[in-house]
Amino acid sequence: MDHMIGTIYERVAPGFFELVLASPVELHPLATDVETGEAVDLHPRIRDVQSLVTTLRATARLPMLAGPPVDVDGRRYVDAGLSAAIPFRAAMADGATHILLLRSRRAGDRTAPPGRGGRVATARILRRLGPEVAAAYLSRAEREGIDEDELDRRAADPSLRPHILSVQTAADAPTVSRLERDPAKLRLALEAGHAAAVAALGEAAPGAD
């Protein structure tokens, strides 16, 4: 992830970070505070290109998979997925009136609690960082289930505010693991995601801005 954020972004889209800073649309990256185990909006920590790069790295750090916590203004952060895998509540708390969720899970899929072996091993490693972040990991499936129920409730009643639209691939769509590197499998997943976006949002008319 450090290579992607520090090198690939600029190689694919030169000036990417400057464009983010200059955009009138604010970026609110979320990360998990290691000391509290809570999701934190790092937008106030973004001041320049370097602080933007640092906050993006913090949002992508996962112990064992993507490196140690990142220090941002004296506090340590890891991926927000440990504390808020579906971070719509942060947008609601910030006063959003319309929320678009691009989901990585297929429709109907739910997070299962980790198996005993993985749970014990991962919790032991996370406790070295802090007991609160370990507790966030252990309760993740339960909290995500509550969030899924809330999203289902809102999908069934469009009159509820704020408006929330979830974009998810179909229940029978192909899936890929987080570490998948096979281009053919990644292409199939990409096409499934594109089809889901078109179905949810409608294809833009030719020449539309």
C-alpha positions in Angstrom: 0.0 0.0 0.0 2.9 2.4 0.6 4.1 1.7 -2.9 0.6 2.3 -4.3 0.0 5.5 -2.4 3.5 6.9 -2.7 4.3 5.8 -6.3 1.4 4.4 -8.3 -1.0 7.2 -7.6 1.4 9.8 -9.0 2.5 7.6 -11.9 -1.1 6.9 -13.0 -2.4 10.4 -12.3 0.4 13.0 -12.0 -0.6 15.8 -9.6 -3.3 13.5 -7.9 -2.6 14.8 -4.4 -2.6 18.4 -5.4 -5.9 17.9 -7.2 -7.4 16.3 -4.0 -6.2 19.3 -1.9 -7.6 21.8 -4.4 -11.0 20.1 -4.9 -14.0 21.9 -3.4 -15.3 18.4 -2.4 -13.7 17.5 0.9 -11.9 14.2 1.5 -12.7 12.5 4.9 -10.5 9.5 5.2 -11.3 7.3 8.2 -8.9 5.3 10.3 -9.0 3.3 13.6 -7.4 5.0 16.6 -5.2 2.3 18.2 -5.7 3.8 21.7 -9.5 3.9 21.6 -10.5 1.3 19.0 -12.8 3.9 17.4 -13.1 5.2 13.9 -11.7 8.7 13.5 -12.2 11.2 10.6 -8.7 12.3 9.6 -9.9 15.3 7.5 -8.8 17.9 10.1 -5.2 16.4 9.9 -4.8 17.1 6.2 -2.9 20.3 5.6 -0.6 19.6 2.6 0.6 16.9 0.3 2.7 15.1 2.9 0.0 15.1 5.6 -2.5 13.8 2.9 -0.1 11.0 2.0 0.4 10.1 5.7 -3.4 10.0 6.4 -4.0 7.8 3.4 -1.3 5.4 4.5 -3.0 5.3 8.0 -6.3 4.3 6.4 -4.7 1.3 4.7 -2.5 -0.2 7.5 -3.5 -3.7 8.7 -1.2 -5.5 11.1 0.2 -8.7 9.6 -0.9 -7.7 6.1 0.0 -4.0 5.4 2.4 -2.8 8.0 2.4 -1.3 11.5 0.2 1.7 12.6 0.9 5.1 11.2 1.6 8.1 13.4 -0.6 11.1 12.6 0.0 14.1 14.8 1.1 12.0 17.8 -1.6 9.3 17.6 -1.4 5.9 16.0 -3.9 4.7 13.4 -4.7 1.5 11.4 -7.4 0.6 8.8 -10.9 1.8 9.7 -12.2 -1.6 8.7 -11.4 -2.8 12.2 -13.8 -0.3 13.7 -16.2 0.7 10.9 -16.2 -1.7 8.0 -19.3 0.1 6.5 -18.6 3.8 7.5 -21.9 5.3 6.8 -22.5 6.4 10.4 -19.6 8.8 10.2 -21.2 10.5 7.2 -24.6 10.6 9.0 -22.9 12.2 12.1 -21.3 14.8 9.8 -24.7 15.8 8.5 -24.7 14.2 5.1 -28.1 14.2 3.3 -27.3 11.6 0.6 -24.9 8.7 1.1 -23.6 6.5 -1.6 -22.0 3.2 -0.4 -19.8 1.2 -2.8 -19.8 -2.2 -1.2 -17.1 -4.8 -1.5 -19.4 -7.7 -0.6 -22.1 -9.3 -2.8 -25.7 -8.7 -2.0 -26.8 -10.9 0.9 -23.3 -11.7 2.1 -22.6 -11.1 5.8 -19.4 -11.0 7.8 -18.9 -14.2 9.7 -17.1 -14.2 13.1 -13.4 -15.3 12.7 -12.7 -19.0 13.4 -11.3 -19.8 16.8 -7.7 -20.2 15.6 -7.6 -17.0 13.6 -9.5 -15.1 16.3 -7.0 -16.1 19.0 -3.9 -15.4 16.9 -5.1 -12.1 15.5 -6.4 -10.8 18.9 -3.1 -11.7 20.5 -1.2 -9.6 17.9 -3.6 -6.7 18.1 -3.4 -6.6 21.9 0.3 -5.8 21.5 -0.9 -2.6 19.8 -3.6 -1.9 22.4 -6.6 -3.7 24.1 -9.2 -1.4 22.5 -8.2 -2.2 18.9 -8.2 -5.9 19.7 -11.7 -5.6 21.2 -12.8 -3.7 18.0 -11.6 -6.7 15.9 -13.3 -9.3 18.1 -16.7 -7.4 17.9 -16.5 -6.5 14.3 -18.8 -9.2 12.9 -21.5 -8.3 15.5 -21.3 -4.6 14.8 -21.3 -5.1 11.0 -24.4 -7.2 11.3 -26.1 -4.3 13.1 -25.1 -2.0 10.3 -26.3 -4.4 7.7 -29.7 -4.6 9.4 -29.9 -0.8 9.5 -29.0 -0.6 5.8 -31.7 -3.2 5.0 -34.2 -1.2 7.0 -33.4 2.0 5.0 -33.5 0.2 1.7 -37.0 -1.0 2.5 -38.2 2.5 3.4 -36.8 5.2 1.0 -38.6 7.9 3.1 -36.0 7.6 5.8 -33.4 10.3 6.0 -30.6 10.6 5.1 -31.0 8.8 1.8 -28.6 5.9 1.5 -27.9 4.0 -1.7 -25.8 0.8 -1.6 -24.1 -0.4 -4.8 -23.4 -4.1 -4.5 -22.7 -6.9 -7.0 -25.3 -9.6 -7.5 -25.5 -12.5 -5.1 -24.0 -14.8 -7.8 -21.2 -12.5 -8.9 -17.6 -13.7 -8.8 -15.6 -12.9 -5.7 -11.9 -12.3 -5.2 -9.8 -12.3 -2.1 -8.0 -9.3 -0.8 -4.7 -10.7 -2.0 -5.9 -11.9 -5.4 -3.4 -11.2 -8.2 -4.8 -13.2 -11.2 -5.7 -10.6 -13.9 -8.5 -12.7 -15.3 -10.2 -13.1 -11.9 -9.8 -9.4 -11.2 -11.2 -8.5 -14.6 -14.4 -10.6 -13.9 -14.8 -8.9 -10.5 -14.3 -5.5 -12.1 -16.9 -6.2 -14.7 -19.4 -7.3 -12.0 -18.8 -4.1 -10.1 -19.4 -2.0 -13.2 -22.6 -3.8 -13.9 -23.8 -3.2 -10.3 -23.0 0.5 -10.6 -24.9 0.8 -13.9 -27.9 -1.0 -12.4 -27.9 1.2 -9.4 -27.1 4.6 -10.9 -28.0 4.2 -14.6 -25.5 4.7 -17.5 -24.6 8.3 -18.1 -26.0 9.7 -21.4 -23.4 10.2 -24.1 -21.8 13.7 -23.8 -23.1 14.1 -20.2 -20.9 15.9 -17.7 
